[in-house]
Structures are given as structure tokens and as C-alpha cells.
Amino acid sequence: MAGGMTMTCRRPFSETDRLLTRDLKDCGQPSPNPETGHIGWSAFVCQEVSGVPAAVPGRRHTRTTLPPGRQPSHGAGPCYQEECVMTEQAKTEKGRVAVLGCGVMGAPMARNLLRAGFEVRVWNRTREKAEALAGHGAFVASTPAEAASGTDVTLTMLADGAAVEAAMTGPAGALTTLPSDAVWVQMSTVGLSATQRLARLADEHVGFVDAPVSGSSEPAERGELLVLASGGPTLRPQVQPLFDAIGRHTLWLDRPGDGSRLKLVLNNWLAVLTEGMAETISLTTALGLDPDLLLKTIAATPLGSAYALAKGRAMVNNDFTAGFPLHHANKDARLALEAAGLERIELPLTEALLKRWAQAISKGHGNDDVAAAINAAH
């Protein structure tokens, strides 16, 4: 890993000892316990210092199911009994979290926090979406201020910078009740200008962590998002357990705002991949070829990224169930274009696809998945 970056990993290791050993060494851990040979789910903070990986146990530890006939031991590998003790301690240490925004991403994140043992308070502009979480154990607040009252961490996952600012400020805003020792985790994709503005708002009240996520609704449901976090090192212990509950990896970046910068870069790449697949499928069909043939062909080559293939299948099957709504992808592509303009560089592909996506949105596909971009090509 490059300097200025810390990766916190929560991953299922391979079932074979060979791959298991490789994965553990990737995280700077010792080889598996020779008596058990398995470690299951665990979490480690991996940081490269002077080119030498070092690791310390994370706060999330889960008892593994051992192979038949094998017992926990204190051999050369991790201690299962110690891991179990840490799990029970972690349950008692879980704090109170407010989730502002219970849409496609916020709702599954709130459910995963509840499953992890956090006390969760939720608010949404459309109350019905928040009320759907009451059955999972969440407290439904009438205002952002009520949701944030007495919380350790308040998480915002809303449509844009204006929506986030509205939820955090004003008489009913979360900042009016958020304790001074709390942390505001801003996970919405709002662009660089809005991130800087929101960080300034937080500076007057609470700690601030910029932490957008990479991943759509399906990895959000599974708790397998990639968290792109940037914020003060002293805030990390307070928010890392939350990130462990909603994400599979946390990438810590030292420079404030770099989480949002990297998110714009990733989503611009996503946009170009999606539009490229849409146009290629249209060309395939126009040439009288079966688009399934295209997908099968590129799947067998280095050309076939998992994301592009997934969107291609959705396009071929006309399945536009929203994992990442097109109007959100359109907004993010515009934010990338705006960031590029501030740096005086051009993104001609992004400019071109935005015109085409506007056509698909005008046809009523804004709330469909980004794969619905293919409708502009028809």
C-alpha cells in the first residue's frame, strides 16, 4: 500500500490452507493455527510502515466454526477464546448511532448496524422509509435533531450536499443536539465543494469524517461496501466499529476530503464502463449478433470486468431493478465533471455520456438502475 493510506480488512478467508495462509500474510498476520487450520471471519488493521506490513487485531472478532474433532487452542495462530471474549466486550461497547437517510443505501446500512449490536436511531424526509426499519429495532425520529440527540456517531446518507446541509443545520438540524464529543460521518456522495462546506460546518461543533462508500444496494445489504474514509486519526477508533459493520474494507486516507475525491474517480470510471457496455450492446444488436454472445466472449477474456458484465446482463435482460439509480449516477458524473473543471482538465467521455443519460432520464428511467442508460442508445 502507498504511504498515507491504511486499510482495515474484514474478509472471509479461503477454505484451503494454501489460500488461507496467503490471505493472512497479505494482512501481515502469522500463518493459521497449525492445530485448527482455520480462522473464519476476523478483522485486522493493516498498515505499511517503511515497506514492512504490520498488523494489530481489530475490534471485530467472530467465533469460527471449527472442523469436526478440532478444539480451540493457544498454538501459533490466533486464540479463539480471546477472540470470543473480544466479541462479547464489543457488544457491550457498541454505541448509539443516528442514520439520516433511509433510502437505497441508508436502509441496509442501518440494518447492518442493528445486527452488529448498535443502538440505531433513524430519520428520513419520507417518514415511511424510516418506519420500515422500526421492525428491525430502530428508533424512528421525527427530526434529524431528535435522531442525533445523545448519539456517539451520526451518519448522513442523503441525495446531495443540499439535502445533507438541510438535515444537519437549522432549528431541527442534527448539529443542534449532537454532543460535542460525537462524530459526524458524512457518507453521501456530494462532491468536493460540498464536502469542504460540510466539513467547515462540523468544525464548529463536532468531529468530521468524510467517508463515502463504493458499492451498490446488494453489497450494502451484505455489509460488503468499500468505505473510503478520510479524517483525523484520533477519530478513527470511534468510527471503525461502525465501518466494520457496514463494510468489508475501510480505506483510510490521510488528507481531508480524499475519500470524496477517490469516490468521484471511481464513479467516473463506473459511468464510462456502463456507457461503454450500453453502446457496445447496441452495436452488437445492430450488426445482427446475439448480445449474449458478446457477454460470453468478453467474460472469457481480460476484457470482462465483473461490474461491466453484471450491467451487461441487466441490459440484455431488461432488468433495471435499482441497485444504483441512474439519476444518482448522473449526479455523480456531473460532480466528477465539476471537479475536473476546477483542475482545468477535460473529461470528454463523461461530457458525452451525460447528454445520452439525460435522454434516458427524460424517458422515465431516472429511478431505474444505471444499466437503464442503454435506453438512450435505442
C-alpha positions in Angstrom: 0.0 0.0 0.0 1.1 3.5 -0.7 2.1 5.9 2.0 -0.7 7.9 3.7 -3.2 5.1 3.4 -4.4 2.5 5.9 -6.6 -0.5 5.0 -8.9 -2.1 7.5 -10.0 -5.5 6.3 -12.9 -7.7 7.1 -12.9 -10.6 4.8 -13.8 -14.4 4.6 -10.6 -16.2 4.1 -10.2 -19.1 1.6 -11.2 -22.6 2.6 -7.9 -24.1 1.6 -4.9 -23.8 3.9 -2.7 -22.6 1.0 -5.0 -19.7 0.1 -5.8 -19.1 3.8 -2.1 -18.7 4.5 -1.6 -16.4 1.6 -4.6 -14.2 2.6 -3.3 -13.9 6.2 0.2 -13.0 5.1 -1.4 -10.3 2.9 -2.8 -8.8 6.1 0.5 -9.1 7.9 -0.8 -11.9 10.2 1.0 -15.1 11.2 0.1 -18.4 9.5 -3.0 -20.2 10.6 -3.1 -22.1 13.8 -1.5 -25.5 12.9 -4.0 -27.4 15.1 -7.1 -25.8 13.7 -6.0 -24.5 10.3 -9.0 -22.2 10.1 -9.7 -18.7 11.2 -13.1 -17.7 9.6 -14.1 -14.1 9.8 -11.9 -11.6 11.5 -10.8 -8.0 11.3 -7.3 -6.5 11.2 -5.8 -3.1 10.7 -3.1 -3.4 8.1 -0.6 -0.6 7.8 2.6 -0.5 5.8 5.4 1.3 7.6 8.7 1.7 5.8 7.6 -1.0 3.4 7.1 -3.6 6.2 3.4 -4.7 6.7 2.4 -4.6 10.4 -1.0 -5.6 11.8 -2.9 -5.4 15.0 -6.1 -7.1 15.9 -9.2 -5.1 15.1 -12.3 -4.6 17.3 -14.5 -7.0 15.3 -13.9 -10.7 16.1 -16.2 -13.6 15.4 -16.1 -17.2 16.7 -15.4 -19.5 13.8 -16.9 -23.0 13.2 -14.1 -25.4 13.7 -13.7 -28.6 11.6 -15.1 -31.7 13.3 -12.9 -33.0 16.1 -10.8 -29.9 16.4 -10.8 -27.8 19.6 -9.7 -24.2 20.2 -6.1 -23.9 21.3 -3.4 -21.4 22.1 -1.0 -22.5 19.3 1.0 -20.4 16.9 -2.1 -18.9 15.4 -4.9 -16.7 16.8 -6.5 -17.5 20.1 -10.2 -18.4 19.6 -11.0 -18.0 23.2 -9.5 -14.5 23.2 -11.4 -13.6 20.1 -14.7 -14.7 21.6 -14.1 -12.6 24.7 -13.4 -9.6 22.5 -16.7 -10.2 20.7 -18.7 -10.1 23.9 -16.8 -7.0 25.0 -17.5 -5.4 21.7 -21.3 -6.0 22.1 -21.2 -4.0 25.4 -19.2 -1.2 23.9 -21.5 -0.6 20.9 -22.7 3.0 20.9 -25.7 4.9 19.7 -25.8 5.8 16.0 -28.1 8.1 14.1 -28.7 7.3 10.4 -30.0 10.2 8.5 -31.3 9.0 5.1 -33.0 5.6 4.8 -33.0 5.1 1.0 -31.4 2.5 -1.2 -28.1 2.7 0.7 -29.0 4.1 4.1 -31.6 1.5 5.0 -29.4 -1.6 4.5 -26.6 0.2 6.3 -28.9 0.8 9.3 -30.0 -2.8 9.3 -26.4 -4.0 9.4 -25.6 -1.6 12.3 -28.6 -3.1 14.2 -27.4 -6.6 13.5 -24.0 -5.6 14.8 -25.5 -4.6 18.1 -25.6 -0.8 17.8 -28.5 1.3 19.1 -29.8 2.9 15.9 -31.9 6.0 15.6 -33.2 6.8 12.0 -34.7 9.7 10.2 -35.8 10.2 6.6 -37.5 13.0 4.8 -40.2 10.5 3.7 -41.0 9.0 7.1 -42.4 5.8 5.7 -38.9 4.7 4.7 -37.6 5.2 8.2 -40.6 3.4 9.7 -39.8 0.3 7.7 -36.7 0.0 10.0 -38.7 0.0 13.2 -39.4 -3.7 12.9 -35.7 -4.3 12.9 -35.3 -2.4 16.2 -34.5 1.1 15.1 -36.0 4.2 16.8 -37.7 6.4 14.3 -37.2 10.1 14.9 -39.4 12.9 13.6 -36.5 15.3 13.0 -32.7 15.0 12.4 -32.2 16.7 15.8 -34.2 14.1 17.6 -32.3 11.3 15.8 -28.9 12.8 16.7 -29.7 13.5 20.3 -27.2 11.7 22.6 -25.5 9.8 19.8 -21.9 8.8 19.5 -21.9 8.9 15.7 -24.3 10.5 13.3 -24.2 9.2 9.7 -25.6 11.0 6.7 -26.5 9.2 3.6 -28.6 11.6 1.5 -29.0 12.5 -2.1 -26.8 15.6 -2.4 -25.0 18.3 -0.5 -28.0 20.5 -0.1 -30.0 17.6 1.5 -27.2 16.9 3.9 -26.8 20.5 4.9 -30.6 20.9 5.4 -30.6 17.8 7.7 -27.7 19.0 9.8 -28.5 22.7 10.2 -31.5 24.8 11.2 -33.7 24.6 14.3 -34.4 20.9 13.7 -30.9 20.0 12.4 -28.8 17.3 13.8 -26.0 19.7 14.8 -28.3 21.3 17.4 -28.4 18.2 19.5 -25.2 16.3 18.5 -22.9 16.0 21.6 -19.6 17.9 21.3 -17.6 14.6 21.6 -19.6 12.9 18.8 -18.5 12.3 15.3 -20.4 13.2 12.1 -19.7 10.6 9.4 -20.6 12.0 6.0 -21.1 9.1 3.6 -23.2 10.7 0.8 -21.6 11.5 -2.5 -21.8 15.2 -2.6 -18.7 16.4 -4.5 -15.6 18.4 -3.4 -17.1 21.8 -2.8 -20.0 20.5 -0.7 -17.6 18.2 1.3 -15.5 21.2 2.2 -18.5 23.3 3.1 -19.9 20.5 5.3 -16.5 20.0 7.0 -16.4 23.7 7.9 -19.9 23.3 9.4 -18.7 20.4 11.5 -15.6 22.2 12.7 -17.8 24.5 14.8 -19.5 21.6 16.6 -18.1 18.0 16.3 -15.5 15.8 14.7 -16.0 15.1 11.0 -15.1 12.1 8.9 -15.6 12.1 5.1 -16.4 8.5 4.3 -18.4 7.9 1.0 -18.8 4.2 0.1 -18.2 2.3 -3.1 -20.8 -0.3 -3.8 -24.5 -0.6 -4.7 -27.5 -1.8 -2.7 -26.5 -5.5 -2.9 -23.1 -5.2 -1.2 -24.8 -2.7 1.2 -27.3 -5.4 2.2 -24.4 -7.9 2.7 -22.3 -5.4 4.7 -19.6 -5.6 2.0 -19.2 -2.0 1.0 -15.8 -0.3 0.5 -15.6 2.6 2.8 -13.4 5.5 1.6 -12.6 7.3 4.8 -10.6 10.5 5.5 -10.5 12.2 8.8 -8.3 12.8 11.9 -6.5 9.8 13.3 -8.0 10.4 16.7 -11.5 9.9 15.3 -10.8 6.5 13.8 -11.3 4.3 16.8 -14.7 5.8 17.4 -16.0 5.1 13.9 -14.1 2.0 12.8 -16.6 -0.4 14.5 -19.3 1.2 12.5 -17.4 0.8 9.3 -16.7 -2.8 10.2 -20.5 -3.4 10.4 -21.4 -1.9 7.0 -18.3 -2.6 5.0 -15.9 -5.3 4.0 -12.9 -3.0 3.8 -12.1 0.5 5.0 -9.5 2.5 3.1 -8.2 5.3 5.4 -6.8 8.3 3.5 -4.8 10.9 5.4 -5.7 14.1 3.5 -9.1 15.5 4.5 -11.6 15.1 1.6 -9.6 12.4 -0.2 -12.5 10.0 0.5 -14.7 12.1 -1.7 -12.0 12.7 -4.3 -11.5 8.9 -4.7 -15.2 8.3 -4.8 -15.6 10.7 -7.7 -12.8 9.0 -9.6 -14.3 5.6 -9.0 -17.8 6.7 -10.0 -16.5 8.3 -13.2 -14.9 5.0 -14.1 -18.2 3.3 -13.4 -20.0 5.7 -15.6 -17.6 5.2 -18.5 -17.9 1.4 -18.1 -21.7 1.5 -18.1 -22.0 3.7 -21.1 -19.4 1.7 -23.0 -21.3 -1.5 -22.3 -24.6 0.1 -23.4 -23.2 1.3 -26.7 -21.4 -2.0 -27.4 -24.6 -4.0 -26.8 -26.5 -1.7 -29.2 -23.8 -2.1 -31.8 -23.8 -5.9 -31.3 -27.6 -6.0 -31.9 -27.4 -3.7 -34.9 -24.8 -6.0 -36.5 -27.2 -8.9 -36.1 -25.3 -10.7 -33.3 -26.8 -12.1 -30.1 -25.7 -9.8 -27.2 -25.4 -12.9 -25.0 -22.6 -14.0 -27.3 -20.8 -10.7 -26.6 -21.1 -11.2 -22.8 -19.9 -14.8 -23.0 -17.0 -13.8 -25.2 -15.7 -11.0 -23.1 -16.3 -13.0 -19.9 -13.6 -15.4 -21.1 -11.1 -12.7 -21.6 -9.4 -9.9 -19.6 -11.8 -7.5 -21.2 -14.7 -8.7 -19.0 -14.8 -6.9 -15.6 -17.3 -8.2 -13.2 -19.1 -4.9 -13.0 -19.4 -4.4 -16.8 -20.6 -8.0 -17.2 -23.3 -7.5 -14.4 -24.5 -4.3 -16.1 -24.4 -6.0 -19.5 -26.6 -8.9 -18.2 -29.1 -6.4 -16.8 -29.2 -4.6 -20.1 -29.8 -7.8 -22.1 -32.5 -9.0 -19.7 -34.1 -5.5 -19.4 -33.8 -5.9 -15.6 -33.4 -2.4 -14.3 -34.1 -3.1 -10.6 -32.3 -0.2 -8.9 -29.0 -1.0 -7.3 -27.6 2.4 -8.2 -30.3 4.6 -9.7 -29.5 6.3 -13.0 -30.3 9.8 -11.6 -27.7 9.3 -8.8 -25.1 8.1 -11.3 -25.9 11.1 -13.5 -25.4 13.4 -10.5 -22.1 11.8 -9.6 -20.8 12.1 -13.2 -21.7 15.7 -13.1 -19.8 16.1 -9.8 -16.8 14.4 -11.5 -17.0 16.8 -14.4 -17.2 19.8 -12.0 -14.1 18.6 -10.1 -12.3 18.2 -13.4 -13.2 21.7 -14.3 -11.7 23.1 -11.1 -8.5 21.4 -12.1 -8.8 22.7 -15.7 -8.8 19.2 -17.3 -11.4 17.8 -19.7 -13.4 14.6 -19.5 -14.9 14.3 -23.0 -16.3 10.8 -22.4 -18.1 12.0 -19.3 -19.4 15.0 -21.1 -20.7 12.9 -23.9 -22.4 10.2 -21.7 -24.2 12.9 -19.7 -26.0 14.0 -22.8 -27.1 10.5 -23.5 -28.1 9.8 -19.9 -30.3 12.9 -19.9 -32.2 11.2 -22.8 -32.7 8.0 -20.8 -33.8 10.0 -17.7 -36.3 12.0 -19.9 -37.8 8.7 -20.9 -38.6 7.9 -17.3 -35.6 5.8 -16.3 -34.1 8.1 -13.7 -35.2 5.8 -10.8 -34.1 2.7 -12.6 -30.7 1.2 -12.3 -27.8 2.8 -14.1 -28.0 0.0 -16.6 -31.1 1.7 -17.9 -28.6 4.0 -19.7 -29.0 1.6 -22.6 -32.4 3.1 -23.3 -30.7 6.2 -24.6 -29.0 4.1 -27.3 -32.3 2.7 -28.6 
